[in-house]
Amino acid sequence: MAIEVGTKAPEFELKDNHGRTVSLTDFRGEKNVVLLFYPFAFTGVCTGELCALRDELPKFVNDDTQLLAVSNDSIHTLRVFAEQEGLEYPLLSDFWPHGEVSRAYGVFDEEKGCAVRGTFIIDKEGVVRWSVINGLPDARDLNEYTKALEAI
């Protein structure tokens, strides 16, 4: 079960597509975080969602907000994916221990071995303020993210 709105977001440290360590605490007191879990790089729905975010990036990466996208792919896969699609926000690898952060947020599908489509908006104090969980084939609506961010 996914973590609930109003609870403290689980801390994490993951490598991004450039091999840099990114942690949730990096943004504490500074920025709200849109934490987006997606199943796999290079798949149709995932590519569409991440490119839609790229096309609206100023709404999700600015002085007040940081977008972090997490999959269970390796950093090497994520590097190529980001380069191919022109993604200029951090793609974080929850590859090893496989799915550890996805499990902490309650969005890991044990049968499929990947995260489902979970999004969590975390405020500057580290509290989950909004979330949505979609199944593997179901794309999310970016307008919902924008409304939730405006409400913080």
N, C-alpha and C positions, 0 to 999 in steps of 0.2 A: 504494500500500500504506500502511495506517495505521501511525502510529508505534508502537513497541513498548513494552511495560511494561519499566520499568527505565531508560528513556532520559529525557533532559532534555526537558521539554515546550517546544515552540516558543513564544517570546515573541510577544505581540501587543498591539495597541491598537485598540479598536473603539469606535464610538459606541453608546450604549444607546438605548432607546426614548424617553428624555428629552433626547437630544442630548449627554449627558455622556460623556467619554472614560473607558473602563475598560480597564485593562491587567492582564495576569497578574501582573506584578510588584507591583501594588497589594496583593496578598495574601501575598507572599513573607514567610516567617517568622511570619505571623499566622494564616493559615487554610488548610485543605485546600480544594481547588476541585473541584467537580463541574462539568466542562465538557461540556455536552450540545449536540450539533449536531442540527438537525432540518431537514427539507426546506423547508416553507413554512408561514407563518401561515395560519389560517383553513381548513386542510384537516382532514379527519376524524381521522386517526390522530394528527397533530401536536397538534391541539386536545385530544384525549383524554389524550395523554401529559403535556402541559404543565398541564392542569387537575388531573391526578392528583398531580403535583408540588406544585401550589398547595395541594391538600387535605392534603398531608403536609409542608408547608413547614418546620415546626420541625426536622425531621430533616435538612434540606438547607440551611437558612439559620439559623445559630446562632453562638455564640462561637467554634466550632472549624471551621465549614464554610461555604463560599459557593457557591451555585448560580449558574452563568452559562449561559444558553441562547443559542445562536448559530444564525441562519439567514441566507440570502442575500437576505432582504427588506430594503426600505428602512426607515430609522428611523421614517418617517411611518406605514408599514403596521404596524410593530411597536407603535407608540404606540396606534393604534386597537385592535389585537388585544389588547394588555394591558388596556386600559380595558374592552373588551367582556367579556373573560373574568375580570377581577379578578386579573390576574397581578401580584404585587408583588415580583418578583425581576427582575434585569436581563435584558432581551432585547437581545442584541447584534446589530448589523447588519454582516454580511460582504458588503455590497452592492457597495462599490467600494474598491479594485480588486476586481472581482467574484470572490468565492470565494477570495481570497488566503489567509486563515487556514484555511479548510476544506481547501485544497490542502496547506498546511503540515502539517496533521494527517493527511493522506491519506484524507480522507472526501468529497472533491468528486467528483461524478458528471459528467464532462465532457459526456456525451450529454444528460443531463437539465438541466444548468446549475444544479444545487443540491447541497447536502450530503446524504449518506445519514445514517442514524441512528447516529451515533457518539457514545459517551460515554467520557470519560476522567476518572479520579479522579487528581488531581495533589496530591502532598503539600506540606507547608509549605516544603520546599526546592526545589520546582519539578520533581520527578521523577514521571513517570507510574507510578502504583502499580497501576492496574487499568484495563481498557478492555473495551468490547463494541461490536461493529459489527453493525448490523442493516440489511437491505435497506429500500428505501423503504416497502413495505407492512407491514412487521413491527414492531409495537410492542415496546418494551423492558419488562423486569420491574423495577419500582422496588425490590422486595425484594433484588435482586442488588446495587443501589447501597448499600442500607443495610448489607448484610453486608460489602461491600468497605470501607465507611467504618469499620465497627467493627474491621476487621482492621488498620487503620493505627495 
